[in-house]
Structures are given as structure tokens and as C-alpha cells.
């Protein structure tokens, strides 16, 4: 696995754990500010009109910890990109536009998280739609249905607009952003290793959507790989994502996964190369 940093006790923090640590109120260091790939984060979860703030703020007052910024930045750093967390941007269209324009100066790729659904505070979508260079779609997948991609500025800098729920954001990065960053880095192998495994448990999957289930894959003594879901599959359950070692892929036409069914599993904890 790629080491992001060590915490007391020698535990290695993987990029998915970067999404879990802020939710526990742990202090995390900021990354280098001189990067070319920027992760521009804004708050899209609100209570009483209060957006989420920084990673160490109290849960009091309806605020929550920022998980997406640290997770997405760590995911980009794992690929060798020079990445920085651009911080939280308020739900004001003028502020969102100014933040995006400022980030264009030294960025080769922009990533936003949140603000791309159909809610009252989905400001990123409103701003970028007016510019006319970003397309928004509902992708038949779970988690991570609302997606956007396009370009910004005279240099036509690519921008990925990912969903705001932490798990949706990280799964979307794995499926859509990671292969592009590897391509830009000159890598030949763009995708993670995929292995077949048989399901150890039954579960349901939405009809017409490709489901990416956070799971743990293990090899039995007879050499057969088995896969089991990790905890709940809600798109806000960050701890379960950190514990997962793979994404079990359930095809669109399957609505019930049965014990012994073979699924393709995307391994999450392999070396970058």
C-alpha cells in the first residue's frame, strides 16, 4: 500500500482513511500549496444554513467535519500528482466562481466535491452550467449518480465535479478520475487490478444501476477468493470505506446477490505501479 503518513503506534494511513480521520476530529496536516492539480472543495451539506467548515471544527451548531478534501487530495497524491486541498467554498455563486477562476492559474486538473445534484444549495452546478463548458449527467451507478465533466478557462483545464457524499466522492474518483490522472502521468496501466470472487453473503442491488459495494476480499485455504460487504452501504458511512479492501461490482441487471455468486472485485490496496 502507499503510505500517506504515520500516526502514533505505527498505523499507516491509507487515502480512504483520510476521509475517516477528520470525522473523528483528528488534526491533519495541510499539503503543499504549490501543486498543479487542485481539489476545490465546497460544503453541500447544510443544517440551519451552516456549511461545513474545516477538519477540526466541533459538530456543534449543525456543522460537520470535511472528509472529502483530505480523501481526494490523498488519492491524487498516491498517484504522484502534486495536489493541494483548496478548502471549503460557501454556497454563493460569486464566491464559487471566484474560487474556480483562482484555481485555474496553476492547475492542470480541477476536482470539486458537492453541489452537483438538484438541491437548493447545488451552487457548483448552477455556476458551471452558465459557463456552458461542463456537462452534467446522472450515471447509472451506486454510489455516485450525479457527475459532471468539462473544461474551464482559455487552457481548457479539465474539471471533474464529483458528488458531495464522502463515499460517493471517493468511489467516483476511483472510477472516473484515477484512470485519467494515470493517463496524464504517462502510465500504460490505467485501472486497478480486478479479480473474481464469490460472495460470502447475500444482499440487494438497485435495478438498472451498477453497484460498487465496499467489501473485504479474502482467499480461503482452497484457493477460492470470497468477498463480503463491509458494514452498511450508505454513501455517508466513511468508516466502512476506510475498512474496505475492494469494490465488489454488481452488474446493472442483478438485483439480488446470492451466496456463491461470482463478482468482479476492484482491488484497492495494491501498489501504485
C-alpha positions in Angstrom: 0.0 0.0 0.0 1.1 3.6 -0.4 1.8 5.3 2.9 0.4 8.8 3.3 1.8 9.4 6.8 2.2 7.5 10.1 0.1 8.2 13.2 1.2 7.2 16.7 1.5 3.5 17.1 2.8 2.9 13.6 -0.5 2.6 11.9 -0.3 3.5 8.2 -3.0 5.9 7.0 -4.3 5.0 3.6 -6.0 7.5 1.4 -9.5 6.2 2.2 -8.7 6.6 5.9 -8.1 10.3 5.2 -11.8 10.6 4.9 -12.4 8.9 8.3 -9.9 10.7 10.4 -11.4 14.2 10.1 -14.8 12.9 11.1 -13.2 11.9 14.4 -11.9 15.4 15.0 -8.2 14.4 14.4 -5.9 17.2 13.3 -4.4 16.6 9.8 -1.6 18.4 8.2 -2.2 20.5 5.1 -0.4 19.5 1.9 1.9 21.5 -0.3 0.4 24.7 -1.7 2.4 24.7 -4.9 0.6 21.9 -6.7 -0.6 21.7 -10.3 -3.6 19.6 -9.5 -6.1 21.2 -7.2 -9.0 19.8 -5.3 -11.5 22.6 -4.8 -14.0 21.6 -2.1 -17.2 23.3 -1.1 -19.8 22.4 1.5 -23.0 21.0 0.3 -24.4 19.5 3.5 -26.3 22.1 5.5 -28.2 22.4 8.7 -29.8 25.7 9.6 -27.9 27.3 6.7 -24.5 26.5 8.1 -22.0 24.9 5.7 -19.3 22.6 6.8 -16.0 24.3 7.7 -12.6 22.9 8.4 -11.4 19.4 9.6 -11.1 20.2 13.3 -14.3 22.1 14.0 -16.8 20.9 16.5 -20.0 19.1 15.5 -22.0 21.7 17.5 -24.1 24.2 15.6 -25.0 21.8 12.7 -21.5 21.8 11.3 -19.7 18.6 10.1 -16.1 17.8 9.5 -14.7 18.0 6.0 -13.8 14.4 4.8 -13.8 14.9 1.1 -11.0 17.3 0.8 -8.5 15.2 2.6 -9.6 11.9 0.9 -9.5 13.3 -2.6 -6.2 15.1 -2.1 -4.6 11.9 -0.6 -6.0 9.9 -3.6 -4.3 12.3 -6.0 -1.0 12.3 -4.0 -1.0 8.5 -4.1 -0.8 8.7 -7.9 2.3 11.0 -7.7 0.4 14.2 -8.5 1.2 17.5 -6.8 -2.1 18.1 -5.2 -3.5 20.6 -2.7 -6.8 20.9 -0.8 -8.4 24.1 -1.9 -10.6 24.4 1.2 -14.3 24.9 1.7 -16.2 27.4 -0.5 -19.5 28.9 0.7 -22.7 28.4 -1.2 -22.6 31.8 -3.0 -22.3 31.7 -6.8 -19.9 34.7 -6.9 -17.6 33.0 -4.4 -17.7 29.7 -6.1 -16.9 31.3 -9.5 -14.0 33.3 -8.0 -12.5 30.2 -6.3 -12.6 28.2 -9.6 -11.0 31.1 -11.5 -8.3 31.5 -8.9 -7.5 27.8 -9.1 -7.1 27.8 -12.8 -3.9 29.8 -12.6 -1.6 26.8 -11.8 -3.9 23.7 -12.1 -3.7 21.0 -14.8 -6.9 19.4 -13.4 -9.6 20.7 -11.1 -11.8 18.5 -8.9 -14.9 19.7 -7.0 -16.9 17.8 -4.5 -20.6 18.5 -3.9 -23.1 20.9 -5.4 -24.0 18.9 -8.5 -27.4 17.4 -7.6 -30.7 19.2 -7.7 -30.9 20.8 -4.3 -31.2 24.4 -3.2 -27.5 24.6 -2.4 -26.1 23.0 -5.5 -24.2 26.1 -6.5 -21.3 24.4 -8.4 -23.8 23.1 -10.9 -25.5 26.4 -11.3 -22.3 28.3 -11.9 -20.8 25.8 -14.3 -23.9 25.4 -16.3 -23.9 29.1 -17.1 -20.4 28.8 -18.5 -21.6 26.1 -20.9 -18.4 24.0 -20.9 -19.3 21.4 -18.4 -21.8 18.6 -18.9 -23.8 17.1 -16.0 -25.2 13.6 -16.1 -27.0 11.1 -13.9 -24.8 8.0 -14.2 -26.5 4.6 -13.6 -24.3 3.7 -10.6 -24.5 3.4 -6.9 -23.0 5.3 -5.1 -22.2 8.3 -7.2 -25.0 9.0 -9.6 -24.6 12.8 -10.1 -21.5 13.5 -12.2 -20.1 16.3 -14.2 -17.1 16.8 -16.5 -15.9 19.5 -18.8 -13.2 22.2 -19.2 -12.6 25.7 -17.9 -10.6 28.7 -19.0 -8.5 29.5 -22.0 -6.3 26.5 -21.5 -9.4 24.3 -21.3 -8.4 22.8 -18.0 -10.3 19.6 -17.3 -12.7 19.7 -14.3 -14.4 16.8 -12.6 -17.4 17.6 -10.5 -18.0 14.8 -8.0 -20.9 14.1 -5.7 -20.7 15.5 -2.1 -21.4 12.5 0.0 -18.0 11.2 1.1 -18.3 7.6 -0.2 -19.8 8.7 -3.5 -17.0 11.2 -3.9 -14.2 8.6 -3.3 -15.9 5.9 -5.4 -16.3 8.4 -8.2 -12.7 9.3 -8.0 -11.7 5.6 -8.3 -13.9 5.0 -11.4 -13.6 8.3 -13.3 -10.7 10.4 -12.1 -8.0 8.0 -11.3 -7.7 6.5 -14.8 -7.4 10.0 -16.3 -4.7 11.1 -13.9 -2.7 7.9 -14.7 -3.1 8.6 -18.4 -1.9 12.2 -17.9 1.1 10.8 -15.9 2.1 8.6 -18.9 1.1 5.3 -17.3 0.2 2.4 -19.5 -1.9 0.5 -17.0 -4.8 2.8 -16.2 -7.1 0.7 -14.0 -6.7 -1.1 -10.7 -6.4 -4.9 -10.7 -9.7 -6.7 -10.9 -10.2 -10.3 -9.6 -13.2 -12.6 -9.4 -14.5 -13.6 -6.0 -17.6 -15.5 -4.8 -20.0 -13.7 -2.4 -20.0 -14.9 1.2 -23.3 -13.1 1.9 -26.5 -12.1 0.2 -27.5 -8.5 -0.5 -29.8 -6.4 -2.7 -28.7 -4.1 -5.5 -30.8 -1.5 -7.3 -32.2 -2.4 -10.6 -30.6 -0.7 -13.6 -27.6 0.6 -11.6 -24.1 -0.8 -11.4 -23.4 -1.1 -7.7 -19.9 -0.6 -6.3 -20.0 -2.3 -2.9 -17.4 -1.6 -0.2 -16.1 -5.0 0.7 -13.3 -7.2 2.1 -11.8 -9.9 -0.1 -10.1 -12.9 1.4 -8.6 -16.1 0.0 -9.7 -19.4 1.5 -7.5 -22.4 2.1 -8.8 -24.0 -1.1 -7.6 -21.0 -3.1 -11.0 -19.5 -3.8 -11.4 -15.8 -3.1 -14.5 -14.8 -1.2 -15.9 -11.3 -0.8 -18.0 -9.8 2.0 -19.6 -6.3 2.2 -18.2 -4.1 4.9 -20.9 -2.6 7.2 -23.6 -0.5 5.8 -23.5 0.8 2.2 -24.9 4.3 2.8 -22.9 7.0 0.9 -22.2 8.8 4.2 -20.6 5.8 6.0 -17.0 6.8 5.8 -15.5 4.3 8.3 -16.7 1.4 6.2 -15.0 2.8 3.1 -11.7 3.0 5.1 -12.0 -0.6 6.1 -12.7 -1.9 2.6 -10.0 -3.7 0.6 -12.0 -3.8 -2.7 -15.1 -2.6 -4.5 -17.4 -5.6 -5.4 -19.1 -4.7 -8.7 -22.7 -5.8 -9.1 -23.9 -5.6 -12.8 -26.9 -3.5 -13.7 -29.2 -6.4 -14.4 -28.6 -8.1 -11.0 -31.0 -7.1 -8.2 -30.2 -9.9 -5.7 -26.6 -11.1 -5.0 -26.7 -14.6 -3.7 -24.2 -16.6 -1.7 -21.7 -18.2 -4.1 -22.3 -15.7 -6.9 -19.1 -14.7 -8.7 -18.4 -10.9 -8.8 -15.6 -8.9 -10.2 -13.8 -7.0 -7.5 -11.6 -3.9 -7.9 -8.7 -4.2 -5.5 -8.0 -1.1 -3.6 -4.8 -1.9 -1.8 -2.2 -2.7 -4.4 1.0 -0.8 -5.2 0.6 2.2 -7.4 2.6 0.6 -10.2 
